[in-house]
Amino acid sequence: MKKPTKKQKDFAKEYVLGEEPGNGTKAAFSTYNVKSKVNAGNIARTNLNKPIIQKEIQEIMEAHNLTDDFLFQRVKEGLDANIVSEYKGEVVETSVPDRNLRHKYTQDLLKVKGLYAPERKENLNLTIATDLEAMPVEDFKKLVKELLDESTSSRNNQKVETRQGQE
């Protein structure tokens, strides 16, 4: 297996140790000269699917003692986190679960381990050469549903061009 490039190494390091661990888009913004979130997301997705970068991420995690055992212990601690507040100048841990912190621990671990499934977003560009004004509402709803179903089934984040009723 060939060695990762400097940019690939920087991406992996930012992905594991950066401001938002597990956020590939942020890692791509920090590493590559990109201007749009879409481009950064595409770079991140491509990089995270490359075995050479996956290996680099694993090596960085191990070098910083971010082993599975360590992460499991930290997540266990985070999942047991309670709300901490200040009372009469003293910091007091309550017995009330801190659900936001517990959620954040879980989310970050899943991201770093590549198990986090973020919400998918797709672009759908349509060119419909028909008189939509004359189309009955039910037919229009049916058309939109069909186009969305077609788009969802492709699930490839590419623009879908559909030409309907060209004359």
ChimeraX attribute file (.defattr): number of C-alpha atoms within 10 A of each C-alpha:
attribute: neighborCount
match mode: 1-to-1
recipient: residues
	/A:1	5
	/A:2	5
	/A:3	10
	/A:4	15
	/A:5	11
	/A:6	10
	/A:7	12
	/A:8	21
	/A:9	18
	/A:10	18
	/A:11	29
	/A:12	30
	/A:13	20
	/A:14	23
	/A:15	27
	/A:16	23
	/A:17	17
	/A:18	17
	/A:19	12
	/A:20	16
	/A:21	17
	/A:22	24
	/A:23	18
	/A:24	27
	/A:25	22
	/A:26	21
	/A:27	26
	/A:28	27
	/A:29	20
	/A:30	17
	/A:31	20
	/A:32	16
	/A:33	10
	/A:34	14
	/A:35	9
	/A:36	10
	/A:37	13
	/A:38	11
	/A:39	16
	/A:40	22
	/A:41	19
	/A:42	15
	/A:43	19
	/A:44	21
	/A:45	14
	/A:46	12
	/A:47	18
	/A:48	19
	/A:49	11
	/A:50	11
	/A:51	12
	/A:52	17
	/A:53	21
	/A:54	15
	/A:55	13
	/A:56	19
	/A:57	24
	/A:58	16
	/A:59	16
	/A:60	19
	/A:61	19
	/A:62	13
	/A:63	10
	/A:64	10
	/A:65	12
	/A:66	16
	/A:67	15
	/A:68	13
	/A:69	10
	/A:70	12
	/A:71	17
	/A:72	13
	/A:73	12
	/A:74	16
	/A:75	19
	/A:76	14
	/A:77	13
	/A:78	18
	/A:79	19
	/A:80	14
	/A:81	20
	/A:82	18
	/A:83	14
	/A:84	14
	/A:85	11
	/A:86	9
	/A:87	9
	/A:88	6
	/A:89	7
	/A:90	8
	/A:91	10
	/A:92	12
	/A:93	14
	/A:94	12
	/A:95	11
	/A:96	10
	/A:97	15
	/A:98	16
	/A:99	15
	/A:100	12
	/A:101	16
	/A:102	18
	/A:103	12
	/A:104	14
	/A:105	19
	/A:106	16
	/A:107	16
	/A:108	18
	/A:109	19
	/A:110	14
	/A:111	19
	/A:112	21
	/A:113	14
	/A:114	13
	/A:115	12
	/A:116	14
	/A:117	9
	/A:118	7
	/A:119	5
	/A:120	7
	/A:121	8
	/A:122	13
	/A:123	11
	/A:124	15
	/A:125	11
	/A:126	13
	/A:127	11
	/A:128	13
	/A:129	12
	/A:130	13
	/A:131	8
	/A:132	11
	/A:133	8
	/A:134	8
	/A:135	11
	/A:136	9
	/A:137	11
	/A:138	9
	/A:139	11
	/A:140	14
	/A:141	12
	/A:142	11
	/A:143	13
	/A:144	12
	/A:145	12
	/A:146	12
	/A:147	17
	/A:148	14
	/A:149	11
	/A:150	13
	/A:151	20
	/A:152	13
	/A:153	9
	/A:154	11
	/A:155	11
	/A:156	11
	/A:157	14
	/A:158	12
	/A:159	12
	/A:160	18
	/A:161	13
	/A:162	15
	/A:163	11
	/A:164	12
	/A:165	9
	/A:166	8
	/A:167	5
